[in-house]
Amino acid sequence: MNLIQEKRFKEITSEFSKLKPIIIVGDVGIDKYTLGDVTRISPEAPVPVVHVQREWEKLGLAANIGHNLQSLGIEGTLCGVVGNDIRAPRFDSLLEAENLKTWGIVRDPSRPTIFKERITTGTQQICRIDYEDDLPISSEVESTLIERVGDFLDDHSGVILEDYAKGTMTKEVIRKCIEMAREKEKLVFVDPGVSTPPEYYKGCYLLKPNLKEARLMVESLGYTYKKKTLEEKAVILADKLEVEKLVITLGPEGMALLDTAGDGKLEVIPTVAQEVFDVSGAGDTTISLLASALLCGATLNEAAWIGNCGAGVVVAKKGTATVNREELFTFYHKVLERYQ
């Protein structure tokens, strides 16, 4: 196993605080967690009665990437769309509490601010309640959002496009962001949406689908997925979408990496998570660390190992979580001891 060397791990992560801010463009919202105990079934219907012990709210969707970057000592500028409703000021307050700027947030009175509430006990999630409108944003809101991104590009080091398929990441938004960034020689890192046509992401620097998303992308491009090996699927995506680096996350099986600027061969690295409590937000942490490490001069293999360690930290936490550099390095040392 080609585990990143300790010296390189330190060198790369120590450069995080020197990076210019990173732009994050995507669907944004609030995650609410309601934690309680279940001791009986309701007499009104065959459903559990939750006795609430604690409630809390966190930045959700692409906003969690901004929170992740901030935890790593990297500034981020979030560009997304919220409503003009009662939850919009709460979203702004959550951003400000994490020292994240609100300059890139566009208000759209025709849409609700995305709000997801998870009802959980100490051991499991009982249900999730979503307040959202996933219809595409209007052309007027598109133009405003694209203009904000363009205004920020000169002073930022790269762009992360986080597509949760909730209406913000339209074809126009995605294509314009990639085109503007390439004109300014800024790298674009994409965490794709499950229902977004893959052609929209053509020309990005790095693409990070999960295995399901990779399958749907390959099929959308006109190939029979089942008849292809994982490496063949990766090559199809890299070639047809003209991406330099591809990372396919494989859940408990780890990550598959393809670097067309390297030897062009698929490499699979194992997952390093030991305890999995909650996988929500793990993808946000992974794309945050992949982008940050690559912008600091890491190879794709090195960036993937750093992202792998970050994901290992957050899946052991409750709810949408983040990782700081101290936690990252502590976890890396545990991995190092395990494989020595």
Short mmCIF file of the C-alpha atoms (twelve columns), coordinates in Angstrom:
data_MODEL
# 
_entry.id   MODEL 
# 
loop_
_atom_site.group_PDB 
_atom_site.id 
_atom_site.type_symbol 
_atom_site.label_atom_id 
_atom_site.label_alt_id 
_atom_site.label_comp_id 
_atom_site.label_asym_id 
_atom_site.label_seq_id 
_atom_site.Cartn_x 
_atom_site.Cartn_y 
_atom_site.Cartn_z 
_atom_site.pdbx_PDB_model_num 
ATOM 1   C CA . MET A 1   0.000   0.000  0.000   1 
ATOM 2   C CA . ASN A 2   1.447   3.348  -1.103  1 
ATOM 3   C CA . LEU A 3   0.628   5.406  2.017   1 
ATOM 4   C CA . ILE A 4   1.692   9.066  1.915   1 
ATOM 5   C CA . GLN A 5   4.947   9.710  3.786   1 
ATOM 6   C CA . GLU A 6   4.761   11.659 7.056   1 
ATOM 7   C CA . LYS A 7   7.098   14.380 5.762   1 
ATOM 8   C CA . ARG A 8   4.893   15.025 2.738   1 
ATOM 9   C CA . PHE A 9   1.728   14.926 4.850   1 
ATOM 10  C CA . LYS A 10  3.170   17.688 7.050   1 
ATOM 11  C CA . GLU A 11  4.528   19.718 4.121   1 
ATOM 12  C CA . ILE A 12  1.235   19.740 2.247   1 
ATOM 13  C CA . THR A 13  -1.096  20.414 5.179   1 
ATOM 14  C CA . SER A 14  1.197   23.151 6.549   1 
ATOM 15  C CA . GLU A 15  0.663   25.028 3.265   1 
ATOM 16  C CA . PHE A 16  -3.116  25.185 3.751   1 
ATOM 17  C CA . SER A 17  -3.041  28.474 5.658   1 
ATOM 18  C CA . LYS A 18  -0.987  30.097 2.861   1 
ATOM 19  C CA . LEU A 19  -3.575  29.427 0.165   1 
ATOM 20  C CA . LYS A 20  -5.637  32.234 -1.275  1 
ATOM 21  C CA . PRO A 21  -9.362  31.717 -0.584  1 
ATOM 22  C CA . ILE A 22  -11.253 29.048 -2.502  1 
ATOM 23  C CA . ILE A 23  -14.613 29.763 -4.151  1 
ATOM 24  C CA . ILE A 24  -17.369 27.233 -3.415  1 
ATOM 25  C CA . VAL A 25  -20.358 27.295 -5.765  1 
ATOM 26  C CA . GLY A 26  -23.354 25.084 -5.104  1 
ATOM 27  C CA . ASP A 27  -26.626 24.322 -3.397  1 
ATOM 28  C CA . VAL A 28  -26.593 25.641 0.165   1 
ATOM 29  C CA . GLY A 29  -28.806 25.187 3.192   1 
ATOM 30  C CA . ILE A 30  -29.203 24.385 6.865   1 
ATOM 31  C CA . ASP A 31  -28.972 20.970 8.515   1 
ATOM 32  C CA . LYS A 32  -30.957 20.636 11.740  1 
ATOM 33  C CA . TYR A 33  -30.458 17.690 14.095  1 
ATOM 34  C CA . THR A 34  -33.047 16.672 16.678  1 
ATOM 35  C CA . LEU A 35  -31.722 14.068 19.106  1 
ATOM 36  C CA . GLY A 36  -33.901 12.160 21.525  1 
ATOM 37  C CA . ASP A 37  -34.950 8.866  23.118  1 
ATOM 38  C CA . VAL A 38  -37.664 6.471  22.000  1 
ATOM 39  C CA . THR A 39  -39.363 4.602  24.833  1 
ATOM 40  C CA . ARG A 40  -42.840 4.000  23.439  1 
ATOM 41  C CA . ILE A 41  -45.000 3.834  20.327  1 
ATOM 42  C CA . SER A 42  -47.585 6.544  19.733  1 
ATOM 43  C CA . PRO A 43  -51.215 5.622  20.575  1 
ATOM 44  C CA . GLU A 44  -52.276 7.731  17.564  1 
ATOM 45  C CA . ALA A 45  -50.370 5.722  14.934  1 
ATOM 46  C CA . PRO A 46  -47.736 2.938  14.831  1 
ATOM 47  C CA . VAL A 47  -44.829 5.374  14.969  1 
ATOM 48  C CA . PRO A 48  -42.142 5.988  17.621  1 
ATOM 49  C CA . VAL A 49  -42.522 8.899  20.030  1 
ATOM 50  C CA . VAL A 50  -39.253 10.841 20.308  1 
ATOM 51  C CA . HIS A 51  -38.580 12.576 23.608  1 
ATOM 52  C CA . VAL A 52  -36.299 15.415 22.511  1 
ATOM 53  C CA . GLN A 53  -33.075 15.927 24.441  1 
ATOM 54  C CA . ARG A 54  -31.150 18.260 22.175  1 
ATOM 55  C CA . GLU A 55  -31.495 20.282 18.958  1 
ATOM 56  C CA . TRP A 56  -28.807 22.006 16.910  1 
ATOM 57  C CA . GLU A 57  -28.277 23.504 13.468  1 
ATOM 58  C CA . LYS A 58  -25.275 23.399 11.160  1 
ATOM 59  C CA . LEU A 59  -24.316 24.632 7.720   1 
ATOM 60  C CA . GLY A 60  -25.428 22.084 5.141   1 
ATOM 61  C CA . LEU A 61  -24.836 21.055 1.523   1 
ATOM 62  C CA . ALA A 62  -22.115 23.173 -0.155  1 
ATOM 63  C CA . ALA A 63  -21.995 25.456 2.879   1 
ATOM 64  C CA . ASN A 64  -20.455 22.564 4.770   1 
ATOM 65  C CA . ILE A 65  -17.486 22.734 2.393   1 
ATOM 66  C CA . GLY A 66  -16.924 26.338 3.442   1 
ATOM 67  C CA . HIS A 67  -17.070 25.197 7.060   1 
ATOM 68  C CA . ASN A 68  -14.606 22.377 6.310   1 
ATOM 69  C CA . LEU A 69  -12.146 24.768 4.679   1 
ATOM 70  C CA . GLN A 70  -12.433 27.183 7.599   1 
ATOM 71  C CA . SER A 71  -11.694 24.340 10.040  1 
ATOM 72  C CA . LEU A 72  -8.541  23.565 8.047   1 
ATOM 73  C CA . GLY A 73  -7.358  27.173 8.204   1 
ATOM 74  C CA . ILE A 74  -8.373  27.988 4.616   1 
ATOM 75  C CA . GLU A 75  -10.642 30.878 3.699   1 
ATOM 76  C CA . GLY A 76  -13.600 30.120 1.483   1 
ATOM 77  C CA . THR A 77  -16.092 32.312 -0.357  1 
ATOM 78  C CA . LEU A 78  -19.470 30.635 -0.690  1 
ATOM 79  C CA . CYS A 79  -21.656 31.359 -3.718  1 
ATOM 80  C CA . GLY A 80  -25.183 29.976 -3.609  1 
ATOM 81  C CA . VAL A 81  -28.885 30.788 -3.448  1 
ATOM 82  C CA . VAL A 82  -31.202 31.081 -0.442  1 
ATOM 83  C CA . GLY A 83  -34.771 32.287 -0.142  1 
ATOM 84  C CA . ASN A 84  -36.057 35.528 1.278   1 
ATOM 85  C CA . ASP A 85  -37.746 33.672 4.123   1 
ATOM 86  C CA . ILE A 86  -37.444 33.249 7.874   1 
ATOM 87  C CA . ARG A 87  -34.534 30.793 7.518   1 
ATOM 88  C CA . ALA A 88  -32.356 33.013 5.310   1 
ATOM 89  C CA . PRO A 89  -31.185 35.276 8.192   1 
ATOM 90  C CA . ARG A 90  -30.491 32.129 10.226  1 
ATOM 91  C CA . PHE A 91  -28.313 30.834 7.392   1 
ATOM 92  C CA . ASP A 92  -26.398 34.129 7.329   1 
ATOM 93  C CA . SER A 93  -25.907 33.898 11.106  1 
ATOM 94  C CA . LEU A 94  -24.489 30.379 10.813  1 
ATOM 95  C CA . LEU A 95  -22.042 31.602 8.154   1 
ATOM 96  C CA . GLU A 96  -20.950 34.543 10.278  1 
ATOM 97  C CA . ALA A 97  -20.534 32.314 13.337  1 
ATOM 98  C CA . GLU A 98  -17.926 30.336 11.375  1 
ATOM 99  C CA . ASN A 99  -16.264 33.505 10.029  1 
ATOM 100 C CA . LEU A 100 -17.539 32.767 6.518   1 
ATOM 101 C CA . LYS A 101 -18.445 35.647 4.221   1 
ATOM 102 C CA . THR A 102 -21.988 36.169 2.915   1 
ATOM 103 C CA . TRP A 103 -20.913 38.204 -0.141  1 
ATOM 104 C CA . GLY A 104 -21.626 35.416 -2.624  1 
ATOM 105 C CA . ILE A 105 -25.103 34.505 -1.370  1 
ATOM 106 C CA . VAL A 106 -27.973 35.476 -3.669  1 
ATOM 107 C CA . ARG A 107 -31.502 35.908 -2.298  1 
ATOM 108 C CA . ASP A 108 -34.371 34.518 -4.389  1 
ATOM 109 C CA . PRO A 109 -37.838 35.282 -2.971  1 
ATOM 110 C CA . SER A 110 -39.406 32.589 -5.185  1 
ATOM 111 C CA . ARG A 111 -37.517 29.751 -3.425  1 
ATOM 112 C CA . PRO A 112 -37.315 28.490 0.158   1 
ATOM 113 C CA . THR A 113 -33.993 28.324 1.950   1 
ATOM 114 C CA . ILE A 114 -33.114 24.619 1.910   1 
ATOM 115 C CA . PHE A 115 -33.640 23.126 5.366   1 
ATOM 116 C CA . LYS A 116 -33.151 19.482 6.315   1 
ATOM 117 C CA . GLU A 117 -34.147 18.142 9.717   1 
ATOM 118 C CA . ARG A 118 -32.901 14.760 10.876  1 
ATOM 119 C CA . ILE A 119 -34.681 13.075 13.783  1 
ATOM 120 C CA . THR A 120 -32.256 10.714 15.513  1 
ATOM 121 C CA . THR A 121 -31.762 8.623  18.607  1 
ATOM 122 C CA . GLY A 122 -28.394 7.712  20.031  1 
ATOM 123 C CA . THR A 123 -28.099 4.794  17.648  1 
ATOM 124 C CA . GLN A 124 -30.112 5.525  14.494  1 
ATOM 125 C CA . GLN A 125 -31.857 8.085  12.318  1 
ATOM 126 C CA . ILE A 126 -35.646 7.779  12.483  1 
ATOM 127 C CA . CYS A 127 -36.546 10.127 9.643   1 
ATOM 128 C CA . ARG A 128 -35.456 13.181 7.681   1 
ATOM 129 C CA . ILE A 129 -37.708 16.120 6.788   1 
ATOM 130 C CA . ASP A 130 -36.715 18.204 3.751   1 
ATOM 131 C CA . TYR A 131 -37.903 21.728 2.987   1 
ATOM 132 C CA . GLU A 132 -36.717 22.568 -0.522  1 
ATOM 133 C CA . ASP A 133 -37.567 23.390 -4.113  1 
ATOM 134 C CA . ASP A 134 -35.288 21.593 -6.561  1 
ATOM 135 C CA . LEU A 135 -36.554 23.323 -9.712  1 
ATOM 136 C CA . PRO A 136 -33.794 25.186 -11.620 1 
ATOM 137 C CA . ILE A 137 -33.127 28.763 -10.572 1 
ATOM 138 C CA . SER A 138 -34.352 31.495 -12.916 1 
ATOM 139 C CA . SER A 139 -32.158 33.017 -15.610 1 
ATOM 140 C CA . GLU A 140 -32.048 36.268 -13.627 1 
ATOM 141 C CA . VAL A 141 -30.737 34.514 -10.516 1 
ATOM 142 C CA . GLU A 142 -28.308 32.544 -12.711 1 
ATOM 143 C CA . SER A 143 -26.845 35.759 -14.078 1 
ATOM 144 C CA . THR A 144 -26.446 37.288 -10.629 1 
ATOM 145 C CA . LEU A 145 -24.750 34.167 -9.250  1 
ATOM 146 C CA . ILE A 146 -22.383 33.891 -12.227 1 
ATOM 147 C CA . GLU A 147 -21.518 37.576 -11.895 1 
ATOM 148 C CA . ARG A 148 -20.623 37.084 -8.212  1 
ATOM 149 C CA . VAL A 149 -18.316 34.175 -9.058  1 
ATOM 150 C CA . GLY A 150 -16.637 36.218 -11.802 1 
ATOM 151 C CA . ASP A 151 -16.039 39.095 -9.397  1 
ATOM 152 C CA . PHE A 152 -14.181 36.814 -6.963  1 
ATOM 153 C CA . LEU A 153 -11.979 34.800 -9.351  1 
ATOM 154 C CA . ASP A 154 -8.919  37.061 -9.489  1 
ATOM 155 C CA . ASP A 155 -8.351  36.945 -5.719  1 
ATOM 156 C CA . HIS A 156 -9.011  33.213 -5.226  1 
ATOM 157 C CA . SER A 157 -6.868  30.140 -5.756  1 
ATOM 158 C CA . GLY A 158 -9.456  27.742 -7.205  1 
ATOM 159 C CA . VAL A 159 -13.132 26.820 -7.502  1 
ATOM 160 C CA . ILE A 160 -15.112 23.928 -6.020  1 
ATOM 161 C CA . LEU A 161 -18.441 23.152 -7.706  1 
ATOM 162 C CA . GLU A 162 -20.675 21.207 -5.309  1 
ATOM 163 C CA . ASP A 163 -23.774 19.914 -7.088  1 
ATOM 164 C CA . TYR A 164 -26.517 18.423 -4.918  1 
ATOM 165 C CA . ALA A 165 -29.032 18.661 -7.791  1 
ATOM 166 C CA . LYS A 166 -31.233 21.090 -5.838  1 
ATOM 167 C CA . GLY A 167 -31.640 23.616 -8.652  1 
ATOM 168 C CA . THR A 168 -28.679 25.967 -8.222  1 
ATOM 169 C CA . MET A 169 -26.216 24.157 -10.490 1 
ATOM 170 C CA . THR A 170 -27.852 24.688 -13.854 1 
ATOM 171 C CA . LYS A 171 -26.048 24.079 -17.142 1 
ATOM 172 C CA . GLU A 172 -25.407 27.803 -17.486 1 
ATOM 173 C CA . VAL A 173 -23.964 28.154 -13.976 1 
ATOM 174 C CA . ILE A 174 -21.688 25.115 -14.318 1 
ATOM 175 C CA . ARG A 175 -20.447 25.907 -17.839 1 
ATOM 176 C CA . LYS A 176 -19.832 29.594 -17.123 1 
ATOM 177 C CA . CYS A 177 -17.976 28.848 -13.882 1 
ATOM 178 C CA . ILE A 178 -15.679 26.366 -15.642 1 
ATOM 179 C CA . GLU A 179 -15.112 28.677 -18.614 1 
ATOM 180 C CA . MET A 180 -14.403 31.760 -16.473 1 
ATOM 181 C CA . ALA A 181 -12.062 29.823 -14.191 1 
ATOM 182 C CA . ARG A 182 -10.108 28.361 -17.107 1 
ATOM 183 C CA . GLU A 183 -9.725  31.817 -18.647 1 
ATOM 184 C CA . LYS A 184 -8.177  32.949 -15.350 1 
ATOM 185 C CA . GLU A 185 -6.081  29.744 -15.134 1 
ATOM 186 C CA . LYS A 186 -7.861  28.651 -11.944 1 
ATOM 187 C CA . LEU A 187 -8.395  24.965 -11.204 1 
ATOM 188 C CA . VAL A 188 -11.982 23.680 -10.942 1 
ATOM 189 C CA . PHE A 189 -12.855 20.739 -8.692  1 
ATOM 190 C CA . VAL A 190 -16.279 19.128 -9.145  1 
ATOM 191 C CA . ASP A 191 -18.390 17.003 -6.803  1 
ATOM 192 C CA . PRO A 192 -21.126 16.071 -9.301  1 
ATOM 193 C CA . GLY A 193 -24.878 15.744 -8.931  1 
ATOM 194 C CA . VAL A 194 -26.539 12.388 -9.416  1 
ATOM 195 C CA . SER A 195 -29.003 13.663 -12.047 1 
ATOM 196 C CA . THR A 196 -26.904 16.299 -13.809 1 
ATOM 197 C CA . PRO A 197 -25.829 15.499 -17.411 1 
ATOM 198 C CA . PRO A 198 -22.095 14.744 -17.233 1 
ATOM 199 C CA . GLU A 199 -21.338 16.928 -20.268 1 
ATOM 200 C CA . TYR A 200 -21.982 19.976 -18.080 1 
ATOM 201 C CA . TYR A 201 -18.731 19.252 -16.213 1 
ATOM 202 C CA . LYS A 202 -16.570 18.931 -19.320 1 
ATOM 203 C CA . GLY A 203 -13.175 20.551 -18.940 1 
ATOM 204 C CA . CYS A 204 -12.986 20.675 -15.146 1 
ATOM 205 C CA . TYR A 205 -9.645  19.817 -13.533 1 
ATOM 206 C CA . LEU A 206 -10.848 17.147 -11.092 1 
ATOM 207 C CA . LEU A 207 -14.094 15.188 -10.993 1 
ATOM 208 C CA . LYS A 208 -15.124 13.254 -7.858  1 
ATOM 209 C CA . PRO A 209 -18.191 11.056 -8.415  1 
ATOM 210 C CA . ASN A 210 -19.161 8.220  -6.124  1 
ATOM 211 C CA . LEU A 211 -19.624 4.763  -7.652  1 
ATOM 212 C CA . LYS A 212 -23.342 5.270  -8.357  1 
ATOM 213 C CA . GLU A 213 -22.728 8.651  -9.974  1 
ATOM 214 C CA . ALA A 214 -19.891 7.196  -12.067 1 
ATOM 215 C CA . ARG A 215 -22.203 4.432  -13.302 1 
ATOM 216 C CA . LEU A 216 -24.928 6.885  -14.292 1 
ATOM 217 C CA . MET A 217 -22.393 9.126  -16.025 1 
ATOM 218 C CA . VAL A 218 -20.925 6.283  -18.070 1 
ATOM 219 C CA . GLU A 219 -24.408 5.165  -19.109 1 
ATOM 220 C CA . SER A 220 -25.413 8.738  -19.947 1 
ATOM 221 C CA . LEU A 221 -22.384 8.940  -22.250 1 
ATOM 222 C CA . GLY A 222 -23.750 5.954  -24.186 1 
ATOM 223 C CA . TYR A 223 -21.771 3.036  -22.741 1 
ATOM 224 C CA . THR A 224 -22.997 -0.218 -21.211 1 
ATOM 225 C CA . TYR A 225 -21.723 0.021  -17.660 1 
ATOM 226 C CA . LYS A 226 -21.865 -3.670 -16.724 1 
ATOM 227 C CA . LYS A 227 -19.577 -4.678 -19.581 1 
ATOM 228 C CA . LYS A 228 -16.794 -2.322 -18.474 1 
ATOM 229 C CA . THR A 229 -14.164 -2.758 -15.776 1 
ATOM 230 C CA . LEU A 230 -13.761 -0.009 -13.197 1 
ATOM 231 C CA . GLU A 231 -10.623 1.170  -14.988 1 
ATOM 232 C CA . GLU A 232 -12.414 1.265  -18.352 1 
ATOM 233 C CA . LYS A 233 -15.219 3.298  -16.803 1 
ATOM 234 C CA . ALA A 234 -12.726 5.727  -15.303 1 
ATOM 235 C CA . VAL A 235 -10.924 6.117  -18.634 1 
ATOM 236 C CA . ILE A 236 -14.240 6.803  -20.403 1 
ATOM 237 C CA . LEU A 237 -15.107 9.572  -17.937 1 
ATOM 238 C CA . ALA A 238 -11.664 11.171 -18.044 1 
ATOM 239 C CA . ASP A 239 -11.508 11.025 -21.840 1 
ATOM 240 C CA . LYS A 240 -15.036 12.075 -22.772 1 
ATOM 241 C CA . LEU A 241 -15.248 14.825 -20.137 1 
ATOM 242 C CA . GLU A 242 -11.669 16.020 -20.688 1 
ATOM 243 C CA . VAL A 243 -10.744 15.986 -17.012 1 
ATOM 244 C CA . GLU A 244 -7.143  15.675 -15.882 1 
ATOM 245 C CA . LYS A 245 -7.823  13.956 -12.564 1 
ATOM 246 C CA . LEU A 246 -10.610 11.588 -11.566 1 
ATOM 247 C CA . VAL A 247 -11.448 10.228 -8.117  1 
ATOM 248 C CA . ILE A 248 -14.268 7.692  -7.757  1 
ATOM 249 C CA . THR A 249 -15.211 7.175  -4.119  1 
ATOM 250 C CA . LEU A 250 -16.076 3.543  -3.401  1 
ATOM 251 C CA . GLY A 251 -17.566 3.772  0.114   1 
ATOM 252 C CA . PRO A 252 -16.065 1.072  2.363   1 
ATOM 253 C CA . GLU A 253 -13.857 -0.073 -0.546  1 
ATOM 254 C CA . GLY A 254 -11.862 3.179  -0.605  1 
ATOM 255 C CA . MET A 255 -11.119 5.383  -3.628  1 
ATOM 256 C CA . ALA A 256 -10.194 4.782  -7.263  1 
ATOM 257 C CA . LEU A 257 -7.769  7.328  -8.745  1 
ATOM 258 C CA . LEU A 258 -6.932  8.132  -12.350 1 
ATOM 259 C CA . ASP A 259 -4.410  10.844 -13.230 1 
ATOM 260 C CA . THR A 260 -4.132  11.479 -16.969 1 
ATOM 261 C CA . ALA A 261 -1.123  13.712 -16.309 1 
ATOM 262 C CA . GLY A 262 0.611   10.727 -14.676 1 
ATOM 263 C CA . ASP A 263 0.801   7.154  -15.898 1 
ATOM 264 C CA . GLY A 264 -2.920  7.071  -16.764 1 
ATOM 265 C CA . LYS A 265 -3.472  3.841  -14.833 1 
ATOM 266 C CA . LEU A 266 -6.188  3.291  -12.256 1 
ATOM 267 C CA . GLU A 267 -5.050  3.055  -8.639  1 
ATOM 268 C CA . VAL A 268 -7.286  1.968  -5.762  1 
ATOM 269 C CA . ILE A 269 -6.487  2.982  -2.191  1 
ATOM 270 C CA . PRO A 270 -8.353  1.406  0.743   1 
ATOM 271 C CA . THR A 271 -10.556 3.269  3.185   1 
ATOM 272 C CA . VAL A 272 -8.896  4.052  6.518   1 
ATOM 273 C CA . ALA A 273 -12.064 4.699  8.548   1 
ATOM 274 C CA . GLN A 274 -12.226 2.465  11.637  1 
ATOM 275 C CA . GLU A 275 -15.469 3.679  13.202  1 
ATOM 276 C CA . VAL A 276 -18.444 4.757  11.112  1 
ATOM 277 C CA . PHE A 277 -21.205 6.575  12.967  1 
ATOM 278 C CA . ASP A 278 -22.561 8.941  10.303  1 
ATOM 279 C CA . VAL A 279 -21.459 9.291  6.666   1 
ATOM 280 C CA . SER A 280 -23.307 12.589 6.051   1 
ATOM 281 C CA . GLY A 281 -20.811 15.255 5.060   1 
ATOM 282 C CA . ALA A 282 -17.919 12.848 4.371   1 
ATOM 283 C CA . GLY A 283 -17.994 13.734 0.669   1 
ATOM 284 C CA . ASP A 284 -17.782 17.437 1.542   1 
ATOM 285 C CA . THR A 285 -14.674 16.807 3.628   1 
ATOM 286 C CA . THR A 286 -13.115 14.706 0.877   1 
ATOM 287 C CA . ILE A 287 -13.558 17.284 -1.899  1 
ATOM 288 C CA . SER A 288 -12.356 20.055 0.452   1 
ATOM 289 C CA . LEU A 289 -9.134  18.192 1.184   1 
ATOM 290 C CA . LEU A 290 -8.574  16.991 -2.381  1 
ATOM 291 C CA . ALA A 291 -8.840  20.541 -3.699  1 
ATOM 292 C CA . SER A 292 -6.738  22.077 -0.930  1 
ATOM 293 C CA . ALA A 293 -3.964  19.484 -1.176  1 
ATOM 294 C CA . LEU A 294 -3.751  19.678 -4.974  1 
ATOM 295 C CA . LEU A 295 -3.629  23.478 -4.831  1 
ATOM 296 C CA . CYS A 296 -0.715  23.091 -2.405  1 
ATOM 297 C CA . GLY A 297 1.257   20.972 -4.880  1 
ATOM 298 C CA . ALA A 298 0.261   17.442 -3.832  1 
ATOM 299 C CA . THR A 299 0.121   14.581 -6.297  1 
ATOM 300 C CA . LEU A 300 -3.279  12.990 -6.788  1 
ATOM 301 C CA . ASN A 301 -2.212  10.003 -4.672  1 
ATOM 302 C CA . GLU A 302 -1.053  12.280 -1.835  1 
ATOM 303 C CA . ALA A 303 -4.221  14.402 -2.013  1 
ATOM 304 C CA . ALA A 304 -6.392  11.276 -1.974  1 
ATOM 305 C CA . TRP A 305 -4.677  9.915  1.132   1 
ATOM 306 C CA . ILE A 306 -5.167  13.233 2.917   1 
ATOM 307 C CA . GLY A 307 -8.838  13.264 1.865   1 
ATOM 308 C CA . ASN A 308 -9.154  9.640  2.942   1 
ATOM 309 C CA . CYS A 309 -7.869  10.492 6.425   1 
ATOM 310 C CA . GLY A 310 -10.222 13.470 6.693   1 
ATOM 311 C CA . ALA A 311 -13.198 11.308 5.774   1 
ATOM 312 C CA . GLY A 312 -12.062 8.779  8.386   1 
ATOM 313 C CA . VAL A 313 -12.314 11.488 11.043  1 
ATOM 314 C CA . VAL A 314 -15.740 12.866 10.132  1 
ATOM 315 C CA . VAL A 315 -17.587 9.556  9.703   1 
ATOM 316 C CA . ALA A 316 -16.866 8.825  13.359  1 
ATOM 317 C CA . LYS A 317 -18.731 12.015 14.380  1 
ATOM 318 C CA . LYS A 318 -22.464 12.660 14.664  1 
ATOM 319 C CA . GLY A 319 -24.092 14.724 11.957  1 
ATOM 320 C CA . THR A 320 -22.572 16.874 9.237   1 
ATOM 321 C CA . ALA A 321 -19.043 17.265 10.582  1 
ATOM 322 C CA . THR A 322 -15.703 18.898 9.811   1 
ATOM 323 C CA . VAL A 323 -12.054 18.118 10.549  1 
ATOM 324 C CA . ASN A 324 -9.236  20.390 11.668  1 
ATOM 325 C CA . ARG A 325 -5.525  19.919 10.971  1 
ATOM 326 C CA . GLU A 326 -4.768  18.579 14.450  1 
ATOM 327 C CA . GLU A 327 -7.460  15.887 14.113  1 
ATOM 328 C CA . LEU A 328 -6.234  15.130 10.605  1 
ATOM 329 C CA . PHE A 329 -2.645  14.611 11.702  1 
ATOM 330 C CA . THR A 330 -3.636  12.552 14.768  1 
ATOM 331 C CA . PHE A 331 -5.725  10.265 12.564  1 
ATOM 332 C CA . TYR A 332 -2.891  9.947  10.044  1 
ATOM 333 C CA . HIS A 333 -0.566  8.755  12.815  1 
ATOM 334 C CA . LYS A 334 -3.082  6.082  13.818  1 
ATOM 335 C CA . VAL A 335 -3.190  4.913  10.184  1 
ATOM 336 C CA . LEU A 336 0.602   4.946  10.035  1 
ATOM 337 C CA . GLU A 337 0.861   2.763  13.142  1 
ATOM 338 C CA . ARG A 338 -1.745  0.370  11.765  1 
ATOM 339 C CA . TYR A 339 0.092   -0.260 8.501   1 
ATOM 340 C CA . GLN A 340 3.678   -0.312 9.772   1 
# 
